[in-house]
Amino acid sequence: MKTLLLTYDVEEFDWRLGGGRPLPVAEQIEITAKGLRKLLPIHERHRAPATFFVTGAFAAAKRELVAELAKSGHEVGVHGLEHRDDYATLEPAIAIDRLKRARKLVEAASGQEAVGIRTPRLRSCLAFVVRDAGFSYDASPHPTWIPGRYFGLHFSRSPWREEGITKVPISVLPGLRMPVSWMWFQFAGPRLGLVGARLALLGAPYLHLYFHPWEAVSLRPLGAPPPFSRRTGEVFIEALDRLLTWSHGQLEPATVSEILVPTPVA
């Protein structure tokens, strides 16, 4: 049986809504916290462990909620110190320092060792930076191409080793390399979302999807554009429930760290 890796980026909701300024940071964090509280009962009902990559800023503001993630059997990783961080452009020494600070905050909140990272906006981070910051794996690689955002067509669809860490790529469609995670579900809807999930399993060792807790909050009242808001809130909750129900008996839910095995050196 193949593995289902459901992962979430627990971050400040720092969108510029309506073309204006982002919401105050406290409100950004509260939106994500509200969504996170809606996700936990669904995973408990389906007995599906997941991996939550948490920013240091969120962990510092919502320690009890992050602790609840760990107590509920989920893995808690790191999503950078702040969601605005760009680990592709930061000087290595600065990036290592910020990731170490993030790991310290997240571990203090969760009571769990943080062995994995996913960078904000899936930005590339040098493998030695990830390693020297104390992590064992990087779940950021996205083997797709979206102009101005993702340039990962050269990535493998299976994990690989690089400079002492394991790279764990997010699932995409074979051949076309189209993404099948949150954006696919937002635009295509839950039915076509499941079609994409099935196809992404072809020739891959697992189904690795990523979402955001803020998707569980209705974003339309906040002024988010319709393409990104119409399938948030209860619509997203129903789509997630449908995804987990579909996975029963054919995929084994696991956290990312649970699947780490020795892989070829790149």
Secondary structure as UniProt FT lines:
FT   STRAND          2..10
FT   HELIX           17..19
FT   HELIX           25..46
FT   STRAND          51..54
FT   HELIX           56..61
FT   HELIX           63..71
FT   TURN            72..73
FT   STRAND          75..78
FT   TURN            83..84
FT   TURN            87..89
FT   HELIX           92..110
FT   STRAND          116..117
FT   HELIX           120..122
FT   HELIX           127..132
FT   TURN            133..134
FT   STRAND          137..138
FT   STRAND          145..146
FT   TURN            147..149
FT   STRAND          150..151
FT   TURN            153..154
FT   STRAND          160..162
FT   TURN            163..164
FT   STRAND          165..167
FT   TURN            174..176
FT   HELIX           182..200
FT   TURN            201..203
FT   STRAND          206..211
FT   HELIX           213..216
FT   HELIX           220..222
FT   HELIX           226..229
FT   TURN            230..231
FT   HELIX           234..247
FT   TURN            248..250
FT   STRAND          251..253
FT   HELIX           256..259
//
